[in-house]
Amino acid sequence: LPERIANPRRALFIDAIEFLEKDPFDLEPGDDVMIAVTFRNLDSFDLKEVKMIAAVNDLDTRRSVGLFTLPKRKETTKLVTIHIPEDAQPGEYDLQIYAQDNKKVKRYVYRELVIN
């Protein structure tokens, strides 16, 4: 029988984050920012009921994608769109990408957004 990865946190990997259509360092209030997030399952078992959340907490905006299954030793890309509120103030903000499966395997990554 295949064995699980000893540290379950290492099973779920966020391989890439790509901003589509908009430059994350040149955003305006009211923009919709489409993001492609590529996940990889490094475990020898499927990750089930995976949910991804993309959030900019300082702007009180968040979107989720899921639930989906990430097959063993495979990768998948999911799209999510974040809306920059009309009343957003110029500045630098943290975009948090968070993913978790039904066994509580979690991953967090952050990317900077700049609103002009």
Helices and strands as residue ranges (DSSP letters): G 8-10, E 12-20, E 32-41, E 47-56, G 57-59, E 61-70, E 75-83, E 91-100, E 106-115
